[in-house]
Amino acid sequence: MARKTQTSLTFIGAYQVNLGNQIIPYTVKRSSGARYARLEIKLDTGLNVVIPKFYKIEQIQALLETKKRWILNKLARFSQSPALKTERELNDSDTIPYLGRDLEIKINRHHGDFNSVGIESGTEIKVEGNKLIANITNTTYKLNSVIVQWYKKQAAEIIGAKVEKLSTKFRLTYNKLYIRSQRTRWGSCSYNGNLNFNWKLIMAPEPVIDYVVIHELMHLEEMNHAKKFWKLVAEQCPQWREHKKWLREHEAELAMKLII
């Protein structure tokens, strides 16, 4: 009986490509047993390119261009999946997650202007205890859109502060920080040192957010998922497996909270 050859995958790096005016992050892995390049799109890891042993990295750009329609359609189907979105707008007394706890929405409708600096004209979002207070003037609005803007603002401030603090602590230097509307990934680190984080992380408990930040910062040391990389993560975040499991188990739940 012939002995089956074991196929190994080697992480090459994280990249980005502009397809249809969309910045699409992707990872490249080299397979010892692959005969040709193939594309995979998964909810938890996003776009992955698996290439054979002698395939050149420079060839991937052309491959992605030829498969552009398939990639964009696949990502669009993710966003339109019933498992990933709700069919109705949020309303008074609904709850939304924020830093691992549920906030009850309380809408205060105002006639005319009020003295406040809001997320957008005529609106103000603030947290009081376990309530999210939405002060809104008597104008046409979409509460989901207003809350998404607030989420993104909170994500930029809170995740940005964590990245700054932890990068200083670890003596690591990153290039730029982006808060993105990634539908299939929580974070990524590119070869030029850019860090990308999904704004929906702001819904997760802070220790989980810390894990994702540490995960991406460690890629500045090791741009792979080999044993050395996970050892670095474990040194700074001993409970990383628990946090990773939390994200996996709550992924669909977080994704379906808002229409975006």
Secondary structure, 3 states (H helix, E strand, C coil): CCCCCCCCEEEEEEEEEEECCEEEEEEEEEECCCCCCEEEEECCCEEEEEECCCCCHHHHHHHHHHCHHHHHHHHHHHHHCHHHCCCCCCCCCCEEEECCEEEEEEEEEECCCCCCCCCCCCEEEEEECCEEEEEEECCCCCHHHHHHHHHHHHHHHHHHHHHHHHHHHHCCCCCCEEEECCCCCCEEECCCCCEEEEHHHHHCCHHHHHHHHHHHHHCCCCCCCCHHHHHHHHHHCCCHHHHHHHHHHHHHHHHCCCCC
